[in-house]
Amino acid sequence: MKVKTAEVKHINPKRMRRLINKQIAGSGIGTKAQQVLKLQREQGKQKRKERLHEKREHEKMLQFEMRQEKRKEKHRGH
């Protein structure tokens, strides 16, 4: 009667280290208070990003309007 033995597959040490680091990084912060703070920071970051995007769009629009006015002035003559 033949018995199958479980073969231990050799894993490259660098790959193993990467997998371990990936698992450790995925665990995240443990306490609820820290999780709440992290969530608040992320929400603030998102709001800042949205405000900055709107501000840039507004500035682009103003610059475009100024260029259009300048063109009209040049075509009007003296």
C-alpha positions in Angstrom: 0.0 0.0 0.0 1.4 3.4 -1.1 1.0 6.5 1.1 1.2 9.9 -0.5 3.3 12.4 1.4 2.6 16.0 1.2 5.2 17.8 -0.7 6.5 21.0 0.7 6.8 23.5 -2.1 9.8 25.7 -1.9 8.9 29.4 -2.0 11.5 32.0 -3.0 12.5 34.0 0.1 11.9 37.3 -1.5 8.5 36.3 -2.6 7.7 35.0 0.9 8.8 38.3 2.4 6.6 40.3 0.0 3.6 38.1 0.9 4.3 38.6 4.6 4.6 42.4 4.2 1.4 42.5 2.1 -0.5 40.7 4.9 0.9 42.9 7.6 0.1 46.1 5.6 -3.5 44.9 5.0 -4.2 44.5 8.7 -4.5 48.2 9.3 -5.1 50.2 12.5 -6.8 48.3 15.3 -8.7 50.6 17.6 -12.0 52.1 16.7 -10.9 55.6 17.6 -8.0 55.4 15.3 -10.2 54.1 12.5 -12.6 57.0 13.0 -9.7 59.5 12.9 -8.4 57.8 9.7 -11.9 58.0 8.1 -12.2 61.7 9.1 -8.8 62.5 7.5 -9.8 60.7 4.3 -13.1 62.6 4.1 -11.3 65.9 4.7 -8.8 65.0 2.0 -11.6 64.2 -0.4 -13.4 67.5 0.3 -10.2 69.5 -0.1 -9.6 67.7 -3.4 -13.1 68.6 -4.7 -12.8 72.3 -3.6 -9.4 72.5 -5.3 -10.8 71.0 -8.5 -13.7 73.5 -8.5 -11.3 76.4 -7.8 -9.1 75.4 -10.7 -12.0 75.0 -13.0 -13.3 78.5 -12.0 -9.9 80.0 -12.5 -9.6 78.4 -16.0 -13.0 79.8 -16.9 -12.0 83.3 -15.8 -8.7 83.2 -17.7 -10.6 82.1 -20.8 -13.1 84.9 -20.5 -10.3 87.4 -20.0 -8.6 86.1 -23.2 -11.9 86.4 -25.1 -12.3 90.0 -23.9 -8.8 90.9 -24.9 -9.4 89.5 -28.4 -12.6 91.5 -28.7 -10.7 94.7 -27.7 -8.1 94.1 -30.3 -10.7 93.7 -33.1 -12.6 96.8 -32.1 -9.8 99.2 -33.1 -9.0 102.6 -31.7 
